[in-house]
Amino acid sequence: MTTTRGRTVTLHHEVTGTGPPLLLIQGGAAEAGAARMLVDELAVTHRVITYDRRGIGRSPAGDVPRTLDGHADDAASLLTDTGPAAVVGVSIGAVIGLRLAVRHPQRVATLIAHEPPLPALVRDDDRAAALDRVERLVARDEFLPALRLMAELTTGGDPVEPGYRPEPPETDPEAGLRHFLRHDVPAVRSARIDPDEVTASGVRVVPTGGLESRGRWEHHCAEVLAARIGRGLVELPGGHDGPVTHPVAGAAALRGLVGGT
């Protein structure tokens, strides 16, 4: 299924299940079907919307600058006819979800923000230096070294739920990863998330972190965000990509957090 809503670009999206709407904004260069096991679990109770972000998979990049606000506007275009929806964002998807809540609060009932990378809120000089190296490698078109370095920064060998099987990509994964490194990583680094704006949006925001990623930078970002918006951090099974790699336990936890929205 595709939609032509949004700023002159056709976004590929998929809808699974019936019930209250839930938009899943995934991390990395994940396509709409990448979290199939999680989506199927959530679809027992919700109408789950997933999509290829602009420049990923079957959604073209278009000629609009790739910023987090642009991604948030794209996400909002998928919720035009749903009424206020639950939104689950993972990694960069959580940052997009936070900008969505600020820019389009009428579209969001509850936002689950799982380990949003927030370099402007939580400074880490060593990580910033490593990301500078990633950007230099990308500029020289040294894609594989850049990808390896990025993987070192974002994965920790976390265990997966028994029976979990990653979904193979439906399009060229290298193209999506190149786009992610060239455009989305710098967009996250330049994004400014103001916790006061998040609070003022009136959206119920629940920051979450992975049980297996305690002590890592992204988990700490979720902790700081939770403190700044006056909420307690909720921990979910797994690590940085926990909702995806623990689909049964993750879906059960997410359903409890979003309720009937």
C-alpha positions as CSV (number, residue, x, y, z in Angstrom):
1,M,0.0,0.0,0.0
2,T,1.2,3.5,-0.7
3,T,0.2,7.0,0.1
4,T,0.8,10.3,-1.7
5,R,0.0,12.4,1.3
6,G,2.9,14.5,2.4
7,R,5.3,16.9,0.8
8,T,5.4,15.8,-2.8
9,V,6.7,12.4,-2.1
10,T,5.0,9.0,-2.2
11,L,5.6,7.1,1.1
12,H,5.2,3.3,1.1
13,H,3.3,2.2,4.1
14,E,1.5,-0.9,5.3
15,V,-1.4,-1.4,7.6
16,T,-1.9,-4.6,9.6
17,G,-4.8,-5.5,11.9
18,T,-7.9,-3.6,13.1
19,G,-8.6,-1.6,16.2
20,P,-7.1,1.6,17.6
21,P,-4.4,3.1,15.4
22,L,-0.7,2.6,16.3
23,L,2.1,4.0,14.2
24,L,5.5,2.2,14.5
25,I,8.5,4.4,13.5
26,Q,11.5,2.1,13.3
27,G,15.2,2.7,13.7
28,G,18.1,2.6,11.3
29,A,17.3,1.9,7.7
30,A,14.4,-0.5,8.5
31,E,11.7,-0.9,5.9
32,A,8.0,-1.2,6.7
33,G,8.1,-5.0,7.0
34,A,11.3,-5.2,9.0
35,A,9.5,-5.7,12.4
36,R,7.0,-8.2,11.0
37,M,6.9,-10.4,14.2
38,L,6.3,-7.3,16.4
39,V,3.7,-5.9,14.1
40,D,1.8,-9.2,14.0
41,E,1.7,-9.3,17.8
42,L,0.6,-5.7,18.1
43,A,-2.0,-6.3,15.4
44,V,-4.0,-8.6,17.7
45,T,-5.3,-5.4,19.4
46,H,-4.3,-2.5,17.1
47,R,-4.3,-1.3,13.5
48,V,-0.6,-1.0,13.0
49,I,0.9,1.4,10.5
50,T,4.5,0.9,9.4
51,Y,6.3,2.7,6.6
52,D,9.5,3.2,4.7
53,R,11.0,6.5,5.7
54,R,11.8,9.0,3.0
55,G,14.8,7.8,1.2
56,I,14.5,4.2,2.5
57,G,13.2,1.2,0.6
58,R,10.2,2.1,-1.6
59,S,9.9,5.7,-0.4
60,P,11.9,8.1,-2.6
61,A,13.9,10.9,-1.0
62,G,12.3,13.7,-3.0
63,D,13.8,17.1,-3.1
64,V,12.9,18.2,0.5
65,P,15.9,18.4,2.9
66,R,16.1,15.4,5.1
67,T,15.6,16.8,8.6
68,L,13.9,15.3,11.6
69,D,11.1,17.9,11.3
70,G,10.6,16.7,7.7
71,H,10.4,13.1,8.9
72,A,8.0,14.2,11.6
73,D,5.8,15.8,9.0
74,D,5.9,12.7,6.9
75,A,4.8,10.6,9.9
76,A,2.0,13.1,10.5
77,S,0.8,12.6,6.9
78,L,0.1,8.9,7.7
79,L,-2.2,9.9,10.6
80,T,-4.4,12.3,8.7
81,D,-7.5,10.1,8.8
82,T,-6.9,8.0,11.9
83,G,-7.6,10.4,14.8
84,P,-5.1,10.6,17.6
85,A,-2.9,7.5,17.4
86,A,-0.5,5.7,19.7
87,V,3.1,6.1,18.3
88,V,6.0,3.8,19.1
89,G,9.4,5.1,18.0
90,V,12.6,3.2,18.3
91,S,16.1,4.9,18.1
92,I,15.9,7.6,15.4
93,G,12.2,6.7,15.2
94,A,11.8,7.9,18.8
95,V,13.4,11.2,18.0
96,I,11.1,11.6,15.0
97,G,8.2,10.7,17.4
98,L,9.3,13.5,19.8
99,R,9.3,16.0,16.9
100,L,6.0,14.7,15.8
101,A,4.5,15.2,19.2
102,V,5.8,18.8,19.3
103,R,4.8,19.7,15.7
104,H,1.5,17.7,15.4
105,P,0.3,17.1,19.0
106,Q,-3.3,16.6,17.7
107,R,-2.2,13.5,15.9
108,V,-0.6,11.7,18.8
109,A,-2.4,10.2,21.8
110,T,0.6,8.5,23.4
111,L,4.2,8.3,22.3
112,I,6.5,5.5,23.5
113,A,10.0,6.8,22.9
114,H,12.5,3.9,23.1
115,E,16.1,5.0,23.6
116,P,16.1,8.2,21.4
117,P,19.6,9.3,20.6
118,L,19.8,12.9,21.9
119,P,23.3,14.3,21.5
120,A,22.2,17.8,22.1
121,L,20.7,16.8,25.5
122,V,23.3,14.2,26.6
123,R,26.8,15.1,25.5
124,D,29.4,12.3,24.9
125,D,32.6,13.6,23.5
126,D,34.0,10.2,22.6
127,R,30.8,9.3,20.7
128,A,30.7,12.6,18.9
129,A,34.3,12.1,17.8
130,A,33.4,8.6,16.5
131,L,30.4,10.0,14.6
132,D,32.7,12.7,13.1
133,R,34.8,9.8,11.8
134,V,31.7,8.1,10.4
135,E,30.8,11.3,8.5
136,R,34.3,11.6,7.1
137,L,34.2,8.0,5.9
138,V,30.8,8.6,4.3
139,A,32.1,11.8,2.6
140,R,34.9,9.7,1.0
141,D,32.3,7.0,0.0
142,E,34.0,4.5,2.3
143,F,30.7,2.9,3.1
144,L,31.7,-0.4,4.7
145,P,34.1,1.1,7.3
146,A,31.5,3.7,8.1
147,L,28.9,1.1,8.6
148,R,31.1,-1.1,10.8
149,L,31.9,1.9,13.0
150,M,28.3,2.9,13.2
151,A,27.4,-0.7,14.2
152,E,30.0,-0.6,17.0
153,L,28.3,2.5,18.4
154,T,24.7,1.3,18.3
155,T,24.8,-2.5,19.0
156,G,25.9,-4.4,22.0
157,G,25.4,-8.0,21.1
158,D,22.1,-8.0,23.0
159,P,20.3,-11.3,23.2
160,V,17.0,-11.9,21.3
161,E,13.8,-13.5,22.3
162,P,13.6,-17.3,21.6
163,G,12.0,-17.8,18.3
164,Y,12.8,-14.3,17.0
165,R,13.7,-14.3,13.3
166,P,14.8,-11.1,11.5
167,E,12.8,-10.2,8.4
168,P,14.9,-10.0,5.2
169,P,14.7,-6.7,3.4
170,E,12.5,-6.4,0.4
171,T,14.7,-3.9,-1.4
172,D,18.4,-3.2,-1.7
173,P,19.6,-2.8,1.9
174,E,22.9,-1.1,0.9
175,A,21.0,1.8,-0.7
176,G,19.0,2.3,2.4
177,L,22.0,2.1,4.7
178,R,23.9,4.6,2.5
179,H,21.0,7.0,2.7
180,F,20.8,6.5,6.5
181,L,24.5,7.3,7.0
182,R,24.6,10.2,4.6
183,H,21.4,12.0,5.6
184,D,19.7,10.6,8.7
185,V,22.7,10.3,11.0
186,P,23.6,14.0,10.5
187,A,19.9,14.9,10.9
188,V,19.8,13.3,14.3
189,R,23.0,15.0,15.3
190,S,21.7,18.4,14.5
191,A,18.2,17.8,15.9
192,R,17.2,19.8,19.0
193,I,14.8,18.2,21.4
194,D,13.6,20.6,24.1
195,P,12.0,18.7,26.9
196,D,9.9,21.8,27.8
197,E,8.4,21.7,24.3
198,V,7.7,18.1,24.7
199,T,5.9,18.7,27.9
200,A,4.0,21.7,26.5
201,S,2.7,19.6,23.6
202,G,0.3,17.9,26.0
203,V,1.1,14.5,24.5
204,R,1.6,11.6,26.9
205,V,5.2,10.7,26.3
206,V,6.7,7.5,27.9
207,P,10.5,7.2,27.6
208,T,11.7,3.6,27.6
209,G,15.0,1.9,27.7
210,G,16.2,-1.7,27.2
211,L,16.9,-3.9,30.2
212,E,20.0,-5.2,28.3
213,S,21.3,-1.8,27.4
214,R,21.6,-0.3,30.9
215,G,24.8,1.8,31.1
216,R,24.9,2.6,27.4
217,W,24.5,6.1,26.0
218,E,21.1,5.6,24.3
219,H,19.7,4.2,27.5
220,H,21.1,7.2,29.4
221,C,19.4,9.5,26.9
222,A,16.0,7.9,27.7
223,E,16.8,8.3,31.4
224,V,17.6,12.0,31.1
225,L,14.6,12.7,28.9
226,A,12.3,10.9,31.4
227,A,13.7,13.1,34.2
228,R,13.4,16.3,32.2
229,I,9.7,15.7,31.4
230,G,8.9,14.5,34.9
231,R,8.3,10.8,34.1
232,G,9.9,7.6,35.3
233,L,11.8,5.6,32.8
234,V,10.1,2.3,31.8
235,E,12.4,-0.6,30.9
236,L,11.4,-3.0,28.2
237,P,12.9,-6.5,27.3
238,G,16.0,-6.5,25.2
239,G,18.4,-3.7,24.3
240,H,18.4,-0.7,21.9
241,D,16.2,-2.5,19.4
242,G,14.4,-4.4,22.1
243,P,10.8,-4.0,20.9
244,V,11.8,-5.6,17.6
245,T,14.0,-8.4,18.8
246,H,11.6,-9.3,21.6
247,P,8.3,-9.2,19.7
248,V,6.1,-11.2,22.1
249,A,7.3,-9.7,25.4
250,G,7.8,-6.3,23.7
251,A,4.3,-6.2,22.3
252,A,2.8,-7.2,25.6
253,A,4.7,-4.4,27.3
254,L,3.8,-1.8,24.7
255,R,0.1,-2.7,24.8
256,G,0.2,-2.1,28.5
257,L,1.8,1.3,28.0
258,V,-0.5,2.6,25.2
259,G,-3.7,1.1,26.6
260,G,-6.7,1.6,24.4
261,T,-5.4,4.5,22.4
